[in-house]
Amino acid sequence: MVSSETGSRRVTIDDVARIAGVSRQTVSRALNDKGEIGVSTKQRVLDAALELGYRPSRFARGLVRQDAISVGLVIPDLLNPFFTEVAAASLDAARARGWHVVVYDTGDRIQEERGMLEVIASQVDAVVGYLSQPEGEIDKLMRGLPVVLIDREHRTERFSSIRIDGEGGVHAAIRHLVDSGHQHIGMLDHAGRSEPSIRHDWFVSAMSACGLDAGSVSRADQSVEGGESALKELLVRHPDITAVFTFNDVIAIGALRAARRLGRRVPRDLAVIGFDGLRLGALVEPPLSTVALDTRGLGALAVEQTARLLATSSPLSRDELVVRAELQLRESA
């Protein structure tokens, strides 16, 4: 049975040494099949390692043998350009450190994610990314590996997380629309969850700050087609809408296409503002205004925190682990 003293944290070589009644050096010799120790001592160490579920740290080995650190990057949907940009930024930051990165696409399916995590735990030194599992389940599956969550608040000190703060950017977007003369502003929120998104909460707060009602909301699949369909449905219910804020840029691009097909000129008849800051947004016609995130900064921050956790040095504080989004105006609004 695993000693209760180790709890859910990662078992270390010191734990094995304590259970086997030997030194750390003896444990290292036994696990690396060195010949300087007796057969019975080696067996005692191996039995203790098996009992504790000890897995030698690839990171610690890398300090001695220059092995590459291996990190699992979990992405919910690589077909979504935003997640592709986040993955590319994270890969660049990791490669700059000489790390090996394995990218896992869960297809935004929670059961698929769980199966991947079971595989990841035995193959990497740390995990970074978008995880939907409850923290207790992640802890059990990761068996003490460092985990850095992206765009999710962690509830226990076991985990670290990169927070996305887009509230100021959304407030700036709505204020810009109001200052431009818009009074009837709608939102296309995502349809992937049963509850409204945090971006919807920011929209409601921003509308309230401007003295406007935020009841004009439609739900959209996170795709161009989803944005097109949701805007059409929203305008049927609220034909007086002259501006729309969307959950992400992909949905916004769908809204641009729908507006064109409905004969609404953008931005004269309908202003459109997205969220994410995709490079693709600058290439559509008209170029898309957006509440933009620094995806390169996001990837670099996630990798930096992972490096600190692996090296057991001082991790970045909660206030340092924030990526803020800012309004980027183009011709669509």
Salt bridges, closest charged atoms under 4 A:
GLU5 OE1 - ARG18 NH2 3.80
ASP14 OD1 - ARG24 NE 2.66
ASP15 OD2 - ARG9 NH1 3.03
ASP15 OD1 - ARG18 NH2 3.26
ASP33 OD1 - LYS42 NZ 2.38
ASP67 OD2 - ARG65 NH2 2.89
GLU85 OE2 - ARG279 NE 3.60
ASP92 OD2 - ARG296 NH2 3.06
ASP108 OD1 - ARG193 NH2 3.57
GLU118 OE2 - ARG114 NH1 2.35
ASP125 OD2 - ARG58 NE 3.11
GLU137 OE2 - ARG114 NH2 2.50
GLU137 OE1 - LYS140 NZ 3.48
ASP139 OD1 - ARG158 NE 2.67
GLU153 OE2 - ARG163 NE 3.82
GLU153 OE2 - ARG318 NH2 3.00
ASP165 OD2 - ARG324 NE 3.57
GLU167 OE2 - HIS171 NE2 3.84
ASP179 OD1 - ARG175 NH1 3.47
ASP201 OD1 - HIS200 ND1 3.87
GLU225 OE2 - ARG257 NH2 3.93
GLU228 OE2 - LYS232 NZ 3.78
GLU228 OE1 - ARG257 NH2 2.93
GLU228 OE2 - ARG261 NH1 2.65
GLU233 OE2 - ARG237 NE 2.42
ASP240 OD2 - HIS184 ND1 3.33
ASP269 OD2 - ARG265 NE 3.06
ASP276 OD1 - ARG199 NH1 3.42
GLU304 OE1 - ARG97 NH2 2.53
GLU304 OE2 - ARG308 NE 2.72
